Amino acid sequence: MQSTSRIKRAAWGLTAGAASLALTLSGCGLVRATAEAPSARAAAATLPAPVARADAADADAPSACATGRQSAEEVFRSAREGVAVVSTGSGMGSAFVVAQQNGLTYLATNAHVVDGSEVVQLKWVDGSSDRARVVARGSGEEPTSDLALLAVEGTRGKVLRLRDQASAVGQEVFVIGAPKGLEFSLSRGVVSSLRGNEQILQIDAAVNPGNSGGPVLDAGQCVAGIATFKFGDSEGLNFAVSSQVVREFLAQLPADGQPAAEPPGQRQARRPQLPQRPDLNPSQDGLCLFRAAGGRDEQIPCRISRVRGRSGGTLYDLAWADGSRNAYAFFADGRVAIRAEDGSGQTQEDEGSFRRLKGGVAVLSSGNSLAFIPGLDPVLN
């Protein structure tokens, strides 16, 4: 979803519906599927050389997706050797092999799984273990940049192929990981919906702390996504970053011997002219309501953070699950200044109005878009 669509949305006639919706939304939180959910790092790491590309020609190429519909037993038996349990000392997650080249094995996981670690411990399904370096990481400020790349010496595990096509609602999926520390567990479900321009898969396959960074596989034994987060106090509302986003993250990595012009995730994390969030500033995660003029309600994962503007005023930075973000400045006369940015860094400025409602704040743009932010009681400038 582009930043312009974040601005051009519904009318105040929808306010009553937004207020009633807030009663159900305000209790919903985002829970990352790690054993302990550490705060996201604000900057991408510098890439050491060499760094692998997932499609490197000299790598041991992953086998093609299986033909026909494979059973859960067949998917697990084929994919388990490509999955590893990740331990950092403060938390646990999962990872899967994406490339093998030049005597190194590379694994994808979530940035929040490795958090601030430079070295993590891996455990394989055969019981052996390795130490892996964190060689790249996204910003982790939104799910689509919550990715990291690990490298381990030697040829280890099995490369799992990333799905080439977009997933479809109703598609069967399988999750392999370490839920609650129960290593190499399999769960099964379907794709319930596609969110954020198909960058986020909503799935009902069980995902729990320890699954983060693990593969979400289709019935052809290809990786459809990477398990990333779930909604707390809910059943079957689990989410994965799509294989296409993972592929784009890996494509940003330089081939061996080539310098990295920009660390992976930097493009998504960059916010031109927006203030940086203080590391110690608490954020509130949940579901925001979004409606375009004449459109339907969308419930989208979001995170709101209070920041200090350059002029000393109070701003609110709202990150959406699709990688776009808004910055709001609320004023005592009912005005709100809006700066919207899509995932590619394109920005647009607007001025609208806002109303405090039971359970949160509704923001109306000049283009009649409506964003309802649950739990927010803004400080006025």
Helices and strands as residue ranges (DSSP letters): H 3-7, G 12-14, H 15-25, E 30-32, H 72-79, G 80-82, E 83-87, E 92-101, E 104-109, H 111-114, E 119-124, E 129-137, G 143-145, E 148-153, E 172-177, G 179-181, E 185-195, E 200-203, E 215-218, E 223-231, E 238-242, H 243-251, H 266-269, E 283-291, E 297-308, E 314-320, E 325-330, E 335-341, E 347-357, E 360-364, E 370-374
